[in-house]
Amino acid sequence: MIFDPNESHQLTGTHAALYRESLGVMLDVFREALFDGSEDYVSIWSFGVTLFDELHWQQQLSLLLSVSRCALNGSGDPEEWNALEKASFYAVYRNVLSYLEIERDLERMDASEMDYTLGEGGLDLEDDDDDYDDYDEGGDEGEEDAQSWQELITAAYQEKCLREGLTPEEIEAYLRFTPDGDGDLQHWFSLLESLADQTLDDRDFEMAATLMDVDPEIATVIKTELGIQPDYFIATADEPSSEAVSEMFQELAQLAGVPVAGDLDDDVAPF
């Protein structure tokens, strides 16, 4: 990928909406940590990027704020990001895939339970028609405007392709896929990778574990060949104070467009 130094790296349109949506649900993990109140809090949630997942949650929050300022406000230059910053940005996209995996598993569970119920003697919906009609007429406010992960990914990818000059027919060919038994995760993964590549110029941060374990002389040769700075993988992330963490969370919530939901100094969680 060739980067134009004069081109803005700020995400726009549905791509920005997809990023904000993922960032918003990531904040739920940090909200739990904030209300837990323990400095040693360890989340069981994995965002899918090893280099990012190995950090303390306070460091994760700080890095997410840095890269999100760039992605959503155009502040900073992703070409100057170190391995941790690239991994943090990529984690926002991998987080979407994690939710797609969860949705796939839930759908399988629902299908399995439905098969079991139907095997017990069938399902009679005739008497419940009025109840379903009432439910459809009411609905949740704003539900019609909500977009699924798949819809957001598709729309963001279409916008990207149109900017690159592809025809609607070419875009349709890229979006077309044959359903498989894995919930089509590979298809959505490839689209998410393409969207992330609009900002990331490489995936060298994924080599961190490998290069940290090999012989230093060999690692030096590999880094030199790839143009990787000697200290690229040993850069550390600052661990902010509790006061700074609270402010970071609120700024990230504003960037993501989600409510902070209560005073972060309160002892009672908002859920």
C-alpha positions in Angstrom: 0.0 0.0 0.0 1.3 3.5 -0.9 0.4 6.2 1.5 -0.1 9.8 0.5 1.4 12.1 3.2 -1.1 14.8 2.4 -4.1 12.4 2.7 -6.2 12.5 5.8 -6.2 9.2 7.8 -9.5 10.1 9.4 -12.2 7.5 8.9 -15.5 8.7 7.4 -18.9 7.5 6.6 -20.0 4.0 7.5 -16.4 2.9 8.1 -16.2 5.4 11.0 -19.6 4.2 12.2 -18.3 0.6 12.3 -15.2 1.7 14.2 -17.3 3.6 16.7 -19.7 0.7 17.2 -16.8 -1.7 18.0 -15.1 0.9 20.2 -18.3 1.4 22.1 -18.7 -2.3 23.0 -15.0 -2.5 23.9 -15.6 0.2 26.4 -18.1 -2.1 28.2 -15.1 -4.2 29.2 -13.3 -1.1 30.6 -16.4 0.2 32.3 -16.5 -3.1 34.3 -12.9 -2.6 35.2 -13.5 1.0 36.3 -16.4 0.1 38.5 -14.6 -2.9 39.9 -12.2 -0.4 41.6 -9.3 -2.9 41.8 -5.9 -1.9 40.4 -5.3 -5.6 39.8 -8.5 -6.2 37.8 -8.0 -8.8 35.1 -10.6 -9.1 32.3 -11.4 -12.6 30.9 -12.3 -11.0 27.6 -9.9 -11.4 24.7 -9.9 -8.9 21.8 -8.1 -11.3 19.5 -4.8 -9.5 19.2 -2.1 -11.1 21.3 0.2 -8.0 21.7 -2.8 -5.9 22.8 -4.4 -8.6 25.0 -1.2 -9.0 27.0 -1.3 -5.4 28.3 -2.9 -4.2 31.5 -6.4 -2.7 30.8 -5.2 0.8 31.8 -2.5 0.6 29.1 -5.1 -0.7 26.6 -7.4 2.2 27.3 -4.5 4.7 26.9 -3.5 3.2 23.5 -7.0 3.0 22.2 -7.5 6.7 23.0 -4.3 7.6 21.1 -5.2 5.6 17.9 -8.9 6.5 18.1 -8.0 10.2 18.1 -6.2 9.6 14.9 -8.8 7.4 13.3 -11.9 9.5 14.2 -10.4 13.0 14.6 -7.5 12.9 12.2 -5.0 13.7 15.0 -1.6 12.0 14.5 0.0 9.9 11.8 -0.5 6.1 11.7 2.8 5.8 9.8 4.6 6.7 13.0 2.7 4.2 15.2 4.8 1.6 17.0 3.8 -2.1 17.3 1.6 -1.5 20.3 -0.3 1.3 18.7 -0.9 -0.8 15.5 -2.0 -3.7 17.5 -4.4 -1.5 19.5 -6.0 -0.1 16.3 -6.2 -3.6 14.8 -7.9 -4.9 17.9 -11.0 -2.7 17.2 -11.5 -4.7 13.9 -10.7 -8.1 15.5 -13.3 -7.3 18.2 -16.0 -7.1 15.5 -15.0 -10.6 14.3 -15.3 -11.8 17.9 -18.9 -10.6 18.1 -19.6 -12.2 14.7 -18.3 -15.5 16.2 -20.6 -15.1 19.3 -23.6 -14.4 17.0 -22.8 -17.5 15.0 -22.6 -19.7 18.1 -25.9 -18.2 19.5 -27.6 -18.9 16.2 -26.4 -22.5 16.4 -27.7 -22.9 19.9 -31.0 -21.4 19.0 -31.3 -23.8 16.0 -30.4 -26.7 18.2 -33.0 -25.8 20.8 -35.6 -25.3 18.1 -34.9 -28.7 16.7 -35.3 -30.2 20.2 -38.6 -28.3 20.8 -40.1 -29.3 17.4 -39.1 -32.9 18.1 -41.3 -32.8 21.2 -44.5 -32.4 19.2 -44.2 -29.3 17.0 -44.6 -25.6 17.5 -48.1 -24.0 17.3 -47.9 -20.3 16.6 -51.5 -19.9 15.7 -52.8 -18.8 19.1 -49.9 -16.3 19.5 -50.5 -14.3 16.3 -52.1 -11.4 18.2 -49.2 -11.2 20.6 -46.7 -11.1 17.8 -48.6 -8.4 16.0 -48.7 -6.3 19.1 -44.9 -6.8 19.5 -44.2 -5.8 16.0 -46.3 -2.6 16.2 -44.6 -1.5 19.4 -41.0 -2.4 18.9 -38.0 -0.6 20.5 -37.5 3.0 19.8 -34.7 3.4 17.2 -34.6 -0.3 16.5 -35.3 0.2 12.8 -32.3 2.4 12.5 -29.9 -0.1 14.0 -27.5 -1.9 11.7 -26.1 -5.3 12.2 -22.3 -5.9 12.2 -22.6 -7.5 8.8 -24.6 -4.6 7.4 -22.0 -2.1 8.7 -19.1 -4.1 7.3 -20.8 -4.4 3.9 -21.7 -0.7 3.7 -18.2 0.4 4.8 -16.6 -1.9 2.2 -18.9 -0.6 -0.5 -17.9 3.0 0.3 -14.2 2.0 0.2 -14.5 0.4 -3.2 -16.5 3.3 -4.7 -13.7 5.7 -3.6 -11.2 3.4 -5.3 -13.1 3.6 -8.5 -14.6 0.1 -8.6 -17.9 -0.4 -10.5 -21.0 -1.6 -8.7 -20.6 -4.9 -10.6 -17.1 -5.3 -9.4 -18.1 -4.5 -5.8 -20.9 -7.0 -5.9 -18.5 -9.7 -7.1 -16.2 -9.0 -4.1 -19.2 -9.1 -1.7 -20.6 -12.3 -3.1 -19.9 -15.4 -1.1 -21.1 -19.0 -0.8 -22.5 -19.7 2.7 -20.5 -22.4 4.6 -20.8 -24.2 7.9 -18.6 -21.8 9.7 -21.0 -18.9 9.6 -19.1 -17.2 6.7 -16.6 -15.8 9.2 -13.8 -16.0 6.6 -15.7 -13.8 4.3 -16.3 -11.1 6.9 -12.8 -11.5 8.2 -11.4 -10.7 4.7 -13.6 -7.6 4.5 -12.5 -6.4 7.9 -8.9 -6.9 7.0 -9.3 -4.8 3.9 -10.9 -2.0 5.9 -8.1 -2.1 8.5 -5.6 -1.9 5.7 -6.8 1.6 4.8 -4.9 2.8 7.9 -2.4 0.0 8.7 0.5 -0.2 6.3 1.6 -3.6 7.5 1.0 -6.3 10.1 4.6 -6.5 11.4 3.3 -6.2 15.0 2.1 -9.8 14.6 5.7 -10.9 14.4 6.5 -9.6 17.9 6.3 -13.0 19.7 8.4 -14.7 17.0 11.2 -12.2 16.8 11.4 -11.9 20.6 12.0 -15.6 20.9 14.6 -16.1 18.1 18.3 -15.6 18.3 19.0 -11.9 18.7 21.4 -11.9 15.7 18.9 -13.5 13.5 16.2 -11.2 14.7 18.4 -8.2 13.9 18.9 -9.4 10.3 15.2 -9.9 9.8 14.4 -6.5 11.2 17.0 -4.9 9.0 15.6 -6.7 5.9 12.1 -5.6 6.7 13.0 -2.0 7.7 11.9 -2.5 11.3 13.5 -0.2 13.9 15.6 -2.1 16.6 13.4 -1.0 19.5 10.1 -1.4 17.6 8.9 -4.4 19.5 10.2 -3.4 22.9 8.3 -0.1 23.1 6.3 0.1 26.3 2.9 1.6 27.0 2.5 4.1 29.8 0.2 3.0 32.7 -1.9 6.1 33.5 -3.1 7.1 37.0 -6.6 6.3 38.1 -7.6 10.0 37.6 -6.2 9.9 34.0 -8.0 6.6 33.3 -11.4 8.2 34.2 -10.8 11.1 31.9 -9.6 8.8 29.1 -12.7 6.6 29.4 -14.9 9.7 29.1 -13.1 11.0 26.0 -13.2 7.5 24.4 -17.0 7.4 25.1 -17.4 10.7 23.4 -15.4 9.5 20.4 -17.5 6.3 20.2 -20.7 8.3 20.7 -21.9 6.3 23.7 -23.1 7.6 27.0 -20.8 7.4 30.0 -23.8 6.2 32.0 -23.4 7.6 35.5 -20.6 9.1 37.5 -17.4 7.0 37.3 -16.6 7.9 40.9 -19.7 6.2 42.1 -19.5 2.7 43.6 -22.6 1.4 41.8 -22.2 0.1 38.3 -24.7 1.3 35.7 -25.8 -2.2 34.7 
